């Protein structure tokens, strides 16, 4: 979590944008690690692990009026839930991919250890593609916070973000 001090929703969103990029309220990153045992042309053991980290904007103080406080609280909630969905999507994609990837790699025969490493790298590329697809799927439904101010009220909604943020 990254805290931002703000007196208005606009200040909060601008501070978050400095950290997470224009329109950003958070970031979920993943890293796939692999290990293996190679012997006599075979991958005797192959293991993949997934690490996922979440960072999102939180309110760190200030003196907002009631409308801005409620809007900031709502934006924080939307960002936290959205980043949690990224994490869940990455974990689901990884869990669905991992058993078959390990099975495929262990079934192969490799001329040498470098060829086995290349095969593992191709599988990691495959999961990276699946992770991007999970991100794009989520962003086709949500990921953009729309703010409408009228009179003294502030209305905040989550809308589709499109492909942004899935690089």
Buried (B, 14 or more C-beta within 10 A) or exposed (E): EBEBEBBBBBBBBEBBBEBBEEBBBBBBEBEBEBEBEBEEEBBEEBEBEBEBEBBBBBBEEBEBEEBBBBBBBBBBEBBBEBBBBBBBBBBEBBEEBBEEBBEBBEEBEBEEEEBBBEBBEEBBEBBEEBBBEBBBEBBEEBBBBEBEBEEEEBEBEBEEBEEEBBE
